[in-house]
Amino acid sequence: HTHTDEAFLKGEQDYVETSTGRTKNQDYSIVKVGDTFKNSLINAGFTVVHDKTDNVKNGFYNAYDTSYQTIKQYIGKTDIYVDVHRDAYSGKEPNFVTQNNKEYAYIAFVVANGENYKEKPNWQENYKLAKILSDKIDEICPGISKGIIFKDKRFNQHVSNSCLLVEMGNERNTIEQVDLSAQILAKAFSEVLN
């Protein structure tokens, strides 16, 4: 999680927001969603490393540099890298998809083409993986995918040909909605990669 402090709709939960939609309490941030994703993947037979390093400790605008230092220890030892984020609210209502009386937050994939970087990501390979998974989550839970967003950034996706940046819900989703979506994403991983 490059942005480990990204949080969700604050209901009755007893935690402190460092600013709107952000908290250092990992029980209520994107890190908790990462735990749900990790546990769902492990239950599907994957080996998972969930690194919870605080990558915003040196400031929000330095987070990708900090998370690169975190990622470096796994280069060459990991098959797939997934940077799990929270999206920003887009004004779309309802803010979730309903299936079988359960509410699932939207999921988007971000592919960085890094045109302005000397060391560019192999975005075509990262895109292939994102596209397969995006299609699969929509098959499992129709309408859950917001598709793939291309950015002229790098987002540390240059470390492998299998790097994903996944945006799970936004600050107006409940953590329960996002946790359910993390389970859908893990199911898609299982169906595509097992």
Disulfide bonds with the S-S distance in Angstrom:
none
